[in-house]
């Protein structure tokens, strides 16, 4: 079965002007075909001479500006049997077809429009929506009447897309595909009145203006332009970020749902009621507080609410970390200087300590050891060791200044011993003494 461009009512572009119209995209067949045939129905509707097909009320209209000897053929999709064959009205350049003339077949239909020898094709799916007059009315009530209310107020869309559930995971209300090597965008959106610009590179989507969403944006990466060639008046921040950063409070909070007026007395929830954003605890800053400290990071949107540029908070955080690192380095340097000065002073004081030779030496019953202990010494000991380094005795010296320590020979075997003076944990001096029986 030949390939067909399937454009169903469940994927519909709707433009609303003075009255509701259901537009049916017609695309150029490639290669051009005759009749309703043609092996390929792939193409794009471009140019000001493309046929315009739309449904208004219960009538299908197909217009073509300045058309000559053009015709319309509608075939049954399942059998390719011609259901309708009409020529354009030369005077009005229009074909007008009542829907009830072929919806009774309860099937899908192909539209083929011959204009200037080129065939444009489209596809109507009546099996779900237009198999009856009631089905057509239901479509208008469910889709179109939601955009034009009872008082006649309108919703104006450049394009309006609705995707049904014809396929699992393959339903797109709007789809744009860019191919080739000349650059461009699959979808271009602008909040300004412009025709776009030459991006040179290739993008899936290109937007000129602010982009807003009331729910989560998913991305594998997020890049912000940071090329210095795009900036002017650049000035390095030296200090001050840390002090300002310490004034900022961090909060945890839940989002509250609130309603917006659609302009006609009907309220609409700002967040999707099924959004996970409403269930989670969030962490962030207060726009009102940030506005007092970093006013350039806060923007008031058209609806009056404040938003914070968290992305530009990152350089401020980096600068604050650098300032904190410098303060820590300076503090460490000061501590090292104090430690070094304290060590030198302590060492100098310890150098004032002195240990003299015991008298008499050798000795039998006892001997006297003279030493000097500084007044500000925290601790002082006179320890006795054998020649193998084993400690025999340890005596605390509680006095300060010139001190005499008496060493008793009782209990000491005959031999040679070493005695050391230790002040504030530092070894001051070691001398040798001999004990005789």
C-alpha positions, 0 to 999 in steps of 0.5 A, a space after each residue: 500500500 502506498 505511503 501516505 502523509 497521515 494528518 488526523 483530526 487528533 493532530 490539528 492546527 487551529 487558527 481562530 479569527 472572526 469564526 472558528 475554523 478547523 484547518 487541514 494541512 495540505 502538503 505537496 506530493 513528491 514527486 508530483 502525481 496525477 489523479 489521487 495517485 502518487 507513490 509519495 506523499 511527503 512534503 511541506 506546505 510552503 509558499 503563498 500559493 498553497 491550497 487552504 483547506 478548512 472545516 467551518 460549521 459542517 462544510 469543507 472549504 478548499 481555497 486557492 488564490 488565482 487558481 486555474 483549472 484546478 480540481 479536488 479528489 477525495 478518496 476512501 483511504 481503505 479502498 482508494 475509491 473516488 468518493 468525490 471529484 470536483 473542479 474549482 469554481 473559476 470565479 471564486 477559486 473555491 470548492 465547497 463540500 458538505 461534510 454529510 456528503 461523505 462522512 456516512 462512509 464512516 472511514 478515513 479520506 485522502 484529499 488531493 488538490 491539483 493546483 497549477 499542475 502540482 498535487 497537494 495532499 492531506 488526510 482526514 480521519 473521520 473514524 473517531 470524530 466525524 463518523 456522524 453529525 453528532 461526532 462532528 458537533 462533539 469535536 467542535 464542542 470539545 475543542 473549538 468551544 473551549 477557545 471561543 466562549 459563549 460571549 464570542 470572546 476569542 483565543 488567538 493562536 498562530 498555531 494550536 496543536 492537539 495530539 491524541 493517543 494514537 500511538 504509545 509515546 509517538 504523539 506530537 502536537 507540534 513537530 519540527 524537523 531540521 535537516 541539511 548543513 546550512 543551520 537553522 532551527 526545527 522550531 522558532 519562537 519569538 515574543 517580538 514581531 520578527 522573522 527570525 535571524 540567521 543562527 548559522 548553527 543547527 538547533 532543535 529549538 530557537 527562541 527570541 525572548 523570555 521562556 517561561 514554564 510552570 513546571 520542571 525543565 529537564 536537561 542533560 546540561 545547561 550552558 550560559 553564555 560566558 564569552 568575554 567577547 560578548 561583554 563590556 565594562 568587565 571589572 574584577 571583584 576583589 572583595 565584599 562578596 563574603 560579607 554580603 553572602 553572610 546576610 542571605 538567609 536560606 529557607 526550606 518551603 513548600 509551594 502553594 497552589 494559587 489561581 489565575 483569572 483567565 480574563 473571563 471569570 474562570 480561574 486556572 491553577 498556576 501549577 498543574 495539580 498533579 505536579 510533583 513540585 507541590 509535594 516536595 520540600 524545596 530549598 531556596 532564597 527570598 527574592 525580597 531579601 536578595 533584592 535588598 542585597 543584590 538587586 541586579 539578581 532579581 527580576 519582577 515578571 509581568 505578573 508581579 512576582 520576583 525571580 532570582 537569577 541563581 545561575 549568577 549567584 555561582 560567581 558570587 559564591 566562588 568569590 566568597 570562597 576565595 575571600 574565605 580561603 584568603 582569610 584562612 591563609 592569613 590566619 594560618 600565617 599569623 598562627 605560624 608566626 605566633 608559634 615560631 615566636 613562642 617557641 623561640 621565647 620558650 627555648 630562650 627561657 629554657 636556655 636560662 635553665 642550668 644543671 651543675 655537677 653533683 657534689 661530691 662525686 663520687 659519693 657514698 651516702 648522698 650528694 647535692 645537685 645544684 640547678 637553676 629553674 626559671 620562675 615561669 617554668 611550668 614543670 621541672 624534673 630531675 631524673 636518674 638513669 642507669 647506663 642502659 637508659 632505664 629510669 631509676 628515679 624521677 623527682 619533681 622540683 617544685 622550687 624555682 630559681 637556684 635550687 639544690 636537690 639532694 640525691 640519697 645513695 641508699 637503695 642505689 647499687 654501686 655504679 655509674 649513673 646519669 641524671 638529667 634536668 627536664 624543664 617544661 618537657 624539654 631536656 636541659 642537660 645530662 651529667 654523670 655521677 658515681 656511687 660507691 659503697 
